[in-house]
Amino acid sequence: MPETLTIIDNRTGKQYEIPVQDGTIRATDLRQIKAAPDEFGMMTYDPAFMNTAACRSSITFIDGDKGVLLYRGYPIEQLAERSDFIETAYLILFGELPDAVQLEQWNRQVTLHTMLHTNIAKLMEGFRHDAHPMGMFISTVGALSTFYPDAKDIFSEESRRLQTVRLIAKMPSIAAYAFRHSIGRPFNLPDNDLSYAGNFLNMLFKMTELKYKAHPVLERALDVLFILHADHEQNCSTSTMRNIGSSHADPYSSLAGAAAALYGPLHGGANEAVLRMLGEIGSINNVPAFIKRVKAGDGRLMGFGHRVYKSYDPRAKIIKRIADLVFEVTGKNPFLEIALELERIALQDDYFVTRKLYPNVDFYSGLIYQAMGFPVDMFPVLFAIPRTAGWIAQWEEMLLDGDQKIARPRQIYVGQAKRDYVPREKRK
């Protein structure tokens, strides 16, 4: 017997049987509940989509209470330990881990598309020297749609595959150019002999040496950070990617919008906010006083708590281990002791424990990026590079989902009732 939810309307006495599937009801089924035939029907009111499922997805699973994160069924801990980003991107995009031949072909395809069109380089040279790298990144990704008009053929599987390869390949190149432009240095060309993460570091930091070789610990650390940021279910930027894509916009335009959503300090800029907080605290001796102010409502403990996770963010556990390895190479970040003391106190304090405020992925990632030589304004760009894999996978899943239509939320109108226009000379 099908599972249903029985709703009794006390206004009319009518009873409704609403089908339940996958633990949810369809919001449109509520429209049959109306007091009069000419009513629109019942709607749900859900600001910020706190309890609304807008899609069915097979890409990423999160159990926030248990601290579980799976990509296509694989635990994030296993992928971070055994995989690399280019393999994880394949998994997220195509649903299965590649065999040896598939991985070699995929890696080769991405490698051969890392070069930027010379006109793209000229476009980026037009930005001011002090332009924010994320602003340059967003603008350049949007401009790619004019360089690849074939991307508009979104229902061609062959075209989608080509744009996917281009986007995965060119995101590090765009990011590296934005970084080099901001520090007044010439752009380094990609090196096809290097790994995905190694080539990115080459484009960022190569100086006059004939062949750049990143420190293996730092290269691996960046690769793991890319894996951890590759997708995270229906967050702000991912839902933006889906919403824009629902109008059948090309993937470059959709991704530029997703990156713009990521730009915000509540999303991709959160780890920068952690560093600012640690800088304001200044010393490990000031931590107790800061905690006291937070508990009194005078300030926020940045990098703690998450909309989804109500236990320790599994990505934060991995990043904490990576941080130890990175600091052995770079030396300790001066903020590390403050961060460790904040975590120690917060995890023992009932105020934070009862509110389930645990460290999230942003708490340590900024410390690692800073130790590796990245300025804070590069942090959201570093987030956008790996998240491109998740955005494209989510965009394509939305595109091929027969349930999806152009996104168009309803509203509850609270403005003026109908009224007549008043001539200007008669207005009071």
BATI-176482 format. One record per residue (C-alpha): residue number from 1; residue in one letter; x, y, z negated. Coordinates in steps of 0.05 Angstrom, whole numbers. Layout:
<k->NUM r->A X->X Y->Y Z->Z>
...
This chain:
<k->1 r->M X->0 Y->0 Z->0>
<k->2 r->P X->29 Y->68 Z->19>
<k->3 r->E X->52 Y->111 Z->-39>
<k->4 r->T X->11 Y->175 Z->-48>
<k->5 r->L X->6 Y->234 Z->-94>
<k->6 r->T X->-64 Y->250 Z->-117>
<k->7 r->I X->-80 Y->324 Z->-124>
<k->8 r->I X->-146 Y->349 Z->-153>
<k->9 r->D X->-165 Y->420 Z->-136>
<k->10 r->N X->-201 Y->448 Z->-198>
<k->11 r->R X->-229 Y->505 Z->-157>
<k->12 r->T X->-269 Y->460 Z->-111>
<k->13 r->G X->-268 Y->393 Z->-145>
<k->14 r->K X->-239 Y->361 Z->-82>
<k->15 r->Q X->-187 Y->306 Z->-87>
<k->16 r->Y X->-130 Y->299 Z->-38>
<k->17 r->E X->-83 Y->240 Z->-25>
<k->18 r->I X->-16 Y->266 Z->-2>
<k->19 r->P X->32 Y->213 Z->28>
<k->20 r->V X->99 Y->205 Z->-8>
<k->21 r->Q X->160 Y->185 Z->33>
<k->22 r->D X->232 Y->182 Z->7>
<k->23 r->G X->208 Y->212 Z->-58>
<k->24 r->T X->181 Y->274 Z->-23>
<k->25 r->I X->116 Y->302 Z->4>
<k->26 r->R X->111 Y->343 Z->68>
<k->27 r->A X->98 Y->416 Z->52>
<k->28 r->T X->51 Y->421 Z->112>
<k->29 r->D X->6 Y->367 Z->81>
<k->30 r->L X->-11 Y->417 Z->27>
<k->31 r->R X->-45 Y->461 Z->79>
<k->32 r->Q X->-107 Y->417 Z->76>
<k->33 r->I X->-118 Y->443 Z->6>
<k->34 r->K X->-161 Y->506 Z->15>
<k->35 r->A X->-220 Y->538 Z->-21>
<k->36 r->A X->-252 Y->562 Z->44>
<k->37 r->P X->-247 Y->537 Z->116>
<k->38 r->D X->-216 Y->602 Z->141>
<k->39 r->E X->-159 Y->600 Z->90>
<k->40 r->F X->-89 Y->584 Z->114>
<k->41 r->G X->-82 Y->532 Z->61>
<k->42 r->M X->-35 Y->518 Z->2>
<k->43 r->M X->39 Y->535 Z->9>
<k->44 r->T X->99 Y->523 Z->-36>
<k->45 r->Y X->139 Y->582 Z->-62>
<k->46 r->D X->212 Y->564 Z->-68>
<k->47 r->P X->262 Y->623 Z->-69>
<k->48 r->A X->332 Y->602 Z->-49>
<k->49 r->F X->306 Y->532 Z->-32>
<k->50 r->M X->318 Y->506 Z->-101>
<k->51 r->N X->274 Y->445 Z->-91>
<k->52 r->T X->259 Y->440 Z->-16>
<k->53 r->A X->287 Y->388 Z->31>
<k->54 r->A X->291 Y->419 Z->100>
<k->55 r->C X->318 Y->358 Z->136>
<k->56 r->R X->336 Y->285 Z->133>
<k->57 r->S X->411 Y->274 Z->139>
<k->58 r->S X->458 Y->215 Z->141>
<k->59 r->I X->523 Y->255 Z->135>
<k->60 r->T X->536 Y->272 Z->62>
<k->61 r->F X->507 Y->245 Z->-3>
<k->62 r->I X->513 Y->280 Z->-70>
<k->63 r->D X->490 Y->256 Z->-138>
<k->64 r->G X->501 Y->318 Z->-180>
<k->65 r->D X->484 Y->284 Z->-246>
<k->66 r->K X->536 Y->229 Z->-236>
<k->67 r->G X->588 Y->271 Z->-200>
<k->68 r->V X->585 Y->230 Z->-136>
<k->69 r->L X->603 Y->255 Z->-66>
<k->70 r->L X->601 Y->209 Z->-5>
<k->71 r->Y X->618 Y->223 Z->68>
<k->72 r->R X->578 Y->174 Z->111>
<k->73 r->G X->577 Y->128 Z->50>
<k->74 r->Y X->652 Y->132 Z->34>
<k->75 r->P X->671 Y->160 Z->-35>
<k->76 r->I X->709 Y->225 Z->-31>
<k->77 r->E X->761 Y->197 Z->-79>
<k->78 r->Q X->779 Y->141 Z->-29>
<k->79 r->L X->782 Y->188 Z->30>
<k->80 r->A X->826 Y->237 Z->-7>
<k->81 r->E X->874 Y->182 Z->-27>
<k->82 r->R X->877 Y->140 Z->37>
<k->83 r->S X->853 Y->183 Z->96>
<k->84 r->D X->875 Y->247 Z->129>
<k->85 r->F X->833 Y->305 Z->153>
<k->86 r->I X->832 Y->287 Z->227>
<k->87 r->E X->806 Y->217 Z->211>
<k->88 r->T X->756 Y->244 Z->161>
<k->89 r->A X->731 Y->294 Z->212>
<k->90 r->Y X->720 Y->236 Z->261>
<k->91 r->L X->681 Y->199 Z->208>
<k->92 r->I X->637 Y->259 Z->192>
<k->93 r->L X->624 Y->276 Z->265>
<k->94 r->F X->613 Y->206 Z->293>
<k->95 r->G X->589 Y->166 Z->233>
<k->96 r->E X->643 Y->112 Z->228>
<k->97 r->L X->717 Y->109 Z->214>
<k->98 r->P X->756 Y->103 Z->279>
<k->99 r->D X->797 Y->42 Z->298>
<k->100 r->A X->870 Y->52 Z->317>
<k->101 r->V X->855 Y->67 Z->391>
<k->102 r->Q X->798 Y->114 Z->376>
<k->103 r->L X->839 Y->152 Z->325>
<k->104 r->E X->897 Y->159 Z->373>
<k->105 r->Q X->852 Y->185 Z->428>
<k->106 r->W X->815 Y->232 Z->381>
<k->107 r->N X->880 Y->260 Z->353>
<k->108 r->R X->908 Y->269 Z->423>
<k->109 r->Q X->845 Y->305 Z->448>
<k->110 r->V X->847 Y->354 Z->389>
<k->111 r->T X->922 Y->366 Z->397>
<k->112 r->L X->915 Y->383 Z->471>
<k->113 r->H X->862 Y->437 Z->456>
<k->114 r->T X->898 Y->476 Z->403>
<k->115 r->M X->922 Y->531 Z->451>
<k->116 r->L X->882 Y->595 Z->454>
<k->117 r->H X->864 Y->630 Z->519>
<k->118 r->T X->910 Y->690 Z->529>
<k->119 r->N X->850 Y->736 Z->531>
<k->120 r->I X->829 Y->711 Z->462>
<k->121 r->A X->898 Y->731 Z->437>
<k->122 r->K X->889 Y->800 Z->468>
<k->123 r->L X->821 Y->805 Z->435>
<k->124 r->M X->851 Y->791 Z->367>
<k->125 r->E X->907 Y->840 Z->378>
<k->126 r->G X->853 Y->894 Z->381>
<k->127 r->F X->838 Y->888 Z->307>
<k->128 r->R X->869 Y->937 Z->258>
<k->129 r->H X->930 Y->910 Z->223>
<k->130 r->D X->892 Y->911 Z->157>
<k->131 r->A X->829 Y->877 Z->184>
<k->132 r->H X->804 Y->821 Z->138>
<k->133 r->P X->825 Y->753 Z->167>
<k->134 r->M X->754 Y->726 Z->157>
<k->135 r->G X->724 Y->783 Z->197>
<k->136 r->M X->773 Y->768 Z->253>
<k->137 r->F X->757 Y->694 Z->248>
<k->138 r->I X->682 Y->704 Z->253>
<k->139 r->S X->687 Y->753 Z->311>
<k->140 r->T X->734 Y->709 Z->350>
<k->141 r->V X->693 Y->646 Z->341>
<k->142 r->G X->632 Y->683 Z->367>
<k->143 r->A X->672 Y->708 Z->426>
<k->144 r->L X->690 Y->637 Z->446>
<k->145 r->S X->619 Y->628 Z->471>
<k->146 r->T X->635 Y->677 Z->527>
<k->147 r->F X->698 Y->638 Z->546>
<k->148 r->Y X->662 Y->571 Z->548>
<k->149 r->P X->593 Y->582 Z->579>
<k->150 r->D X->586 Y->507 Z->589>
<k->151 r->A X->573 Y->504 Z->514>
<k->152 r->K X->502 Y->528 Z->528>
<k->153 r->D X->486 Y->459 Z->556>
<k->154 r->I X->472 Y->435 Z->486>
<k->155 r->F X->431 Y->374 Z->507>
<k->156 r->S X->490 Y->345 Z->546>
<k->157 r->E X->526 Y->295 Z->503>
<k->158 r->E X->589 Y->305 Z->544>
<k->159 r->S X->587 Y->380 Z->534>
<k->160 r->R X->575 Y->374 Z->459>
<k->161 r->R X->634 Y->327 Z->453>
<k->162 r->L X->679 Y->376 Z->491>
<k->163 r->Q X->657 Y->436 Z->447>
<k->164 r->T X->668 Y->393 Z->385>
<k->165 r->V X->740 Y->379 Z->405>
<k->166 r->R X->752 Y->451 Z->423>
<k->167 r->L X->725 Y->477 Z->357>
<k->168 r->I X->763 Y->427 Z->313>
<k->169 r->A X->826 Y->442 Z->352>
<k->170 r->K X->822 Y->518 Z->357>
<k->171 r->M X->800 Y->537 Z->286>
<k->172 r->P X->871 Y->531 Z->257>
<k->173 r->S X->899 Y->570 Z->316>
<k->174 r->I X->850 Y->627 Z->306>
<k->175 r->A X->862 Y->627 Z->231>
<k->176 r->A X->938 Y->627 Z->240>
<k->177 r->Y X->934 Y->684 Z->290>
<k->178 r->A X->891 Y->725 Z->242>
<k->179 r->F X->943 Y->713 Z->187>
<k->180 r->R X->1003 Y->731 Z->230>
<k->181 r->H X->967 Y->793 Z->256>
<k->182 r->S X->953 Y->816 Z->185>
<k->183 r->I X->1028 Y->812 Z->166>
<k->184 r->G X->1053 Y->842 Z->232>
<k->185 r->R X->1088 Y->781 Z->258>
<k->186 r->P X->1083 Y->748 Z->328>
<k->187 r->F X->1038 Y->688 Z->337>
<k->188 r->N X->1071 Y->620 Z->334>
<k->189 r->L X->1050 Y->571 Z->388>
<k->190 r->P X->1022 Y->503 Z->368>
<k->191 r->D X->1070 Y->444 Z->363>
<k->192 r->N X->1041 Y->380 Z->392>
<k->193 r->D X->1090 Y->337 Z->353>
<k->194 r->L X->1062 Y->357 Z->286>
<k->195 r->S X->1001 Y->333 Z->247>
<k->196 r->Y X->938 Y->375 Z->242>
<k->197 r->A X->958 Y->405 Z->175>
<k->198 r->G X->1032 Y->407 Z->193>
<k->199 r->N X->1018 Y->445 Z->258>
<k->200 r->F X->974 Y->495 Z->220>
<k->201 r->L X->1030 Y->509 Z->171>
<k->202 r->N X->1078 Y->515 Z->230>
<k->203 r->M X->1034 Y->568 Z->263>
<k->204 r->L X->1029 Y->605 Z->197>
<k->205 r->F X->1099 Y->604 Z->169>
<k->206 r->K X->1150 Y->589 Z->224>
<k->207 r->M X->1203 Y->643 Z->229>
<k->208 r->T X->1266 Y->636 Z->271>
<k->209 r->E X->1280 Y->562 Z->263>
<k->210 r->L X->1277 Y->520 Z->327>
<k->211 r->K X->1233 Y->467 Z->295>
<k->212 r->Y X->1188 Y->479 Z->235>
<k->213 r->K X->1178 Y->422 Z->185>
<k->214 r->A X->1131 Y->433 Z->127>
<k->215 r->H X->1147 Y->404 Z->59>
<k->216 r->P X->1112 Y->336 Z->58>
<k->217 r->V X->1079 Y->349 Z->-9>
<k->218 r->L X->1050 Y->416 Z->14>
<k->219 r->E X->1028 Y->386 Z->81>
<k->220 r->R X->992 Y->329 Z->45>
<k->221 r->A X->962 Y->377 Z->-5>
<k->222 r->L X->932 Y->420 Z->50>
<k->223 r->D X->906 Y->357 Z->85>
<k->224 r->V X->871 Y->334 Z->21>
<k->225 r->L X->841 Y->403 Z->10>
<k->226 r->F X->815 Y->401 Z->81>
<k->227 r->I X->783 Y->333 Z->67>
<k->228 r->L X->750 Y->359 Z->4>
<k->229 r->H X->720 Y->419 Z->41>
<k->230 r->A X->698 Y->383 Z->104>
<k->231 r->D X->624 Y->379 Z->86>
<k->232 r->H X->579 Y->389 Z->26>
<k->233 r->E X->507 Y->376 Z->46>
<k->234 r->Q X->457 Y->433 Z->55>
<k->235 r->N X->495 Y->491 Z->26>
<k->236 r->C X->486 Y->564 Z->47>
<k->237 r->S X->532 Y->563 Z->108>
<k->238 r->T X->509 Y->494 Z->131>
<k->239 r->S X->435 Y->513 Z->128>
<k->240 r->T X->454 Y->576 Z->166>
<k->241 r->M X->487 Y->533 Z->220>
<k->242 r->R X->424 Y->492 Z->225>
<k->243 r->N X->378 Y->552 Z->225>
<k->244 r->I X->415 Y->588 Z->281>
<k->245 r->G X->423 Y->523 Z->320>
<k->246 r->S X->348 Y->511 Z->315>
<k->247 r->S X->338 Y->567 Z->365>
<k->248 r->H X->383 Y->527 Z->413>
<k->249 r->A X->440 Y->576 Z->408>
<k->250 r->D X->508 Y->549 Z->431>
<k->251 r->P X->553 Y->518 Z->377>
<k->252 r->Y X->603 Y->577 Z->377>
<k->253 r->S X->549 Y->628 Z->362>
<k->254 r->S X->518 Y->582 Z->309>
<k->255 r->L X->586 Y->570 Z->277>
<k->256 r->A X->602 Y->644 Z->275>
<k->257 r->G X->538 Y->654 Z->235>
<k->258 r->A X->555 Y->597 Z->189>
<k->259 r->A X->624 Y->627 Z->177>
<k->260 r->A X->592 Y->694 Z->162>
<k->261 r->A X->551 Y->660 Z->108>
<k->262 r->L X->614 Y->628 Z->81>
<k->263 r->Y X->647 Y->697 Z->77>
<k->264 r->G X->606 Y->716 Z->17>
<k->265 r->P X->638 Y->716 Z->-53>
<k->266 r->L X->586 Y->667 Z->-79>
<k->267 r->H X->606 Y->616 Z->-27>
<k->268 r->G X->674 Y->615 Z->8>
<k->269 r->G X->701 Y->671 Z->-34>
<k->270 r->A X->689 Y->637 Z->-101>
<k->271 r->N X->761 Y->614 Z->-111>
<k->272 r->E X->784 Y->686 Z->-101>
<k->273 r->A X->737 Y->706 Z->-157>
<k->274 r->V X->771 Y->654 Z->-202>
<k->275 r->L X->839 Y->685 Z->-190>
<k->276 r->R X->812 Y->755 Z->-205>
<k->277 r->M X->783 Y->728 Z->-270>
<k->278 r->L X->849 Y->696 Z->-290>
<k->279 r->G X->885 Y->760 Z->-274>
<k->280 r->E X->837 Y->800 Z->-317>
<k->281 r->I X->848 Y->752 Z->-375>
<k->282 r->G X->922 Y->762 Z->-366>
<k->283 r->S X->949 Y->716 Z->-421>
<k->284 r->I X->933 Y->650 Z->-453>
<k->285 r->N X->927 Y->688 Z->-519>
<k->286 r->N X->867 Y->726 Z->-491>
<k->287 r->V X->827 Y->664 Z->-472>
<k->288 r->P X->788 Y->656 Z->-538>
<k->289 r->A X->766 Y->729 Z->-535>
<k->290 r->F X->745 Y->721 Z->-462>
<k->291 r->I X->705 Y->658 Z->-479>
<k->292 r->K X->671 Y->696 Z->-535>
<k->293 r->R X->651 Y->752 Z->-487>
<k->294 r->V X->623 Y->702 Z->-436>
<k->295 r->K X->580 Y->669 Z->-490>
<k->296 r->A X->555 Y->738 Z->-510>
<k->297 r->G X->532 Y->750 Z->-438>
<k->298 r->D X->588 Y->799 Z->-423>
<k->299 r->G X->621 Y->767 Z->-362>
<k->300 r->R X->621 Y->701 Z->-325>
<k->301 r->L X->666 Y->640 Z->-327>
<k->302 r->M X->682 Y->635 Z->-253>
<k->303 r->G X->697 Y->566 Z->-224>
<k->304 r->F X->651 Y->532 Z->-274>
<k->305 r->G X->582 Y->505 Z->-258>
<k->306 r->H X->550 Y->487 Z->-192>
<k->307 r->R X->480 Y->489 Z->-162>
<k->308 r->V X->484 Y->414 Z->-148>
<k->309 r->Y X->535 Y->384 Z->-197>
<k->310 r->K X->512 Y->376 Z->-269>
<k->311 r->S X->575 Y->339 Z->-287>
<k->312 r->Y X->649 Y->346 Z->-268>
<k->313 r->D X->655 Y->362 Z->-194>
<k->314 r->P X->691 Y->301 Z->-165>
<k->315 r->R X->730 Y->347 Z->-118>
<k->316 r->A X->757 Y->386 Z->-178>
<k->317 r->K X->787 Y->323 Z->-208>
<k->318 r->I X->824 Y->309 Z->-143>
<k->319 r->I X->848 Y->380 Z->-136>
<k->320 r->K X->874 Y->382 Z->-207>
<k->321 r->R X->919 Y->322 Z->-191>
<k->322 r->I X->942 Y->355 Z->-126>
<k->323 r->A X->958 Y->419 Z->-163>
<k->324 r->D X->1009 Y->383 Z->-207>
<k->325 r->L X->1045 Y->357 Z->-145>
<k->326 r->V X->1044 Y->425 Z->-110>
<k->327 r->F X->1071 Y->462 Z->-171>
<k->328 r->E X->1130 Y->414 Z->-176>
<k->329 r->V X->1150 Y->441 Z->-107>
<k->330 r->T X->1131 Y->514 Z->-112>
<k->331 r->G X->1138 Y->525 Z->-187>
<k->332 r->K X->1080 Y->536 Z->-233>
<k->333 r->N X->1029 Y->588 Z->-215>
<k->334 r->P X->1031 Y->639 Z->-272>
<k->335 r->F X->956 Y->632 Z->-280>
<k->336 r->L X->958 Y->557 Z->-290>
<k->337 r->E X->966 Y->558 Z->-366>
<k->338 r->I X->907 Y->605 Z->-372>
<k->339 r->A X->865 Y->560 Z->-327>
<k->340 r->L X->883 Y->497 Z->-367>
<k->341 r->E X->866 Y->532 Z->-433>
<k->342 r->L X->800 Y->557 Z->-405>
<k->343 r->E X->782 Y->486 Z->-383>
<k->344 r->R X->803 Y->456 Z->-450>
<k->345 r->I X->761 Y->503 Z->-491>
<k->346 r->A X->701 Y->502 Z->-445>
<k->347 r->L X->698 Y->426 Z->-443>
<k->348 r->Q X->696 Y->424 Z->-519>
<k->349 r->D X->647 Y->481 Z->-531>
<k->350 r->D X->574 Y->462 Z->-538>
<k->351 r->Y X->554 Y->527 Z->-504>
<k->352 r->F X->584 Y->503 Z->-438>
<k->353 r->V X->573 Y->428 Z->-448>
<k->354 r->T X->498 Y->435 Z->-461>
<k->355 r->R X->492 Y->479 Z->-400>
<k->356 r->K X->531 Y->428 Z->-360>
<k->357 r->L X->582 Y->479 Z->-338>
<k->358 r->Y X->642 Y->439 Z->-314>
<k->359 r->P X->699 Y->459 Z->-269>
<k->360 r->N X->682 Y->459 Z->-195>
<k->361 r->V X->724 Y->455 Z->-132>
<k->362 r->D X->740 Y->530 Z->-133>
<k->363 r->F X->772 Y->530 Z->-202>
<k->364 r->Y X->839 Y->501 Z->-180>
<k->365 r->S X->839 Y->509 Z->-104>
<k->366 r->G X->856 Y->582 Z->-106>
<k->367 r->L X->916 Y->568 Z->-151>
<k->368 r->I X->942 Y->518 Z->-101>
<k->369 r->Y X->931 Y->564 Z->-41>
<k->370 r->Q X->966 Y->621 Z->-76>
<k->371 r->A X->1025 Y->577 Z->-96>
<k->372 r->M X->1032 Y->556 Z->-23>
<k->373 r->G X->1038 Y->628 Z->-1>
<k->374 r->F X->968 Y->646 Z->22>
<k->375 r->P X->941 Y->715 Z->5>
<k->376 r->V X->872 Y->714 Z->-27>
<k->377 r->D X->837 Y->743 Z->35>
<k->378 r->M X->857 Y->680 Z->72>
<k->379 r->F X->819 Y->635 Z->24>
<k->380 r->P X->751 Y->636 Z->60>
<k->381 r->V X->787 Y->623 Z->126>
<k->382 r->L X->821 Y->562 Z->96>
<k->383 r->F X->752 Y->539 Z->75>
<k->384 r->A X->722 Y->550 Z->145>
<k->385 r->I X->774 Y->508 Z->182>
<k->386 r->P X->755 Y->440 Z->153>
<k->387 r->R X->681 Y->458 Z->143>
<k->388 r->T X->677 Y->465 Z->219>
<k->389 r->A X->673 Y->389 Z->222>
<k->390 r->G X->613 Y->388 Z->176>
<k->391 r->W X->579 Y->446 Z->210>
<k->392 r->I X->584 Y->414 Z->278>
<k->393 r->A X->559 Y->346 Z->252>
<k->394 r->Q X->500 Y->380 Z->218>
<k->395 r->W X->485 Y->422 Z->279>
<k->396 r->E X->483 Y->361 Z->325>
<k->397 r->E X->442 Y->321 Z->276>
<k->398 r->M X->391 Y->378 Z->273>
<k->399 r->L X->390 Y->383 Z->349>
<k->400 r->L X->374 Y->310 Z->359>
<k->401 r->D X->323 Y->306 Z->302>
<k->402 r->G X->253 Y->301 Z->331>
<k->403 r->D X->223 Y->331 Z->267>
<k->404 r->Q X->261 Y->396 Z->274>
<k->405 r->K X->234 Y->459 Z->306>
<k->406 r->I X->259 Y->530 Z->306>
<k->407 r->A X->268 Y->551 Z->233>
<k->408 r->R X->213 Y->598 Z->211>
<k->409 r->P X->198 Y->601 Z->136>
<k->410 r->R X->131 Y->627 Z->111>
<k->411 r->Q X->124 Y->685 Z->63>
<k->412 r->I X->76 Y->709 Z->9>
<k->413 r->Y X->54 Y->779 Z->29>
<k->414 r->V X->52 Y->827 Z->-30>
<k->415 r->G X->48 Y->893 Z->8>
<k->416 r->Q X->-8 Y->942 Z->22>
<k->417 r->A X->-75 Y->919 Z->49>
<k->418 r->K X->-97 Y->945 Z->117>
<k->419 r->R X->-101 Y->1021 Z->119>
<k->420 r->D X->-109 Y->1076 Z->171>
<k->421 r->Y X->-55 Y->1120 Z->198>
<k->422 r->V X->-54 Y->1189 Z->166>
<k->423 r->P X->-32 Y->1249 Z->210>
<k->424 r->R X->30 Y->1282 Z->184>
<k->425 r->E X->-4 Y->1348 Z->168>
<k->426 r->K X->-54 Y->1312 Z->122>
<k->427 r->R X->-4 Y->1272 Z->82>
<k->428 r->K X->5 Y->1291 Z->10>
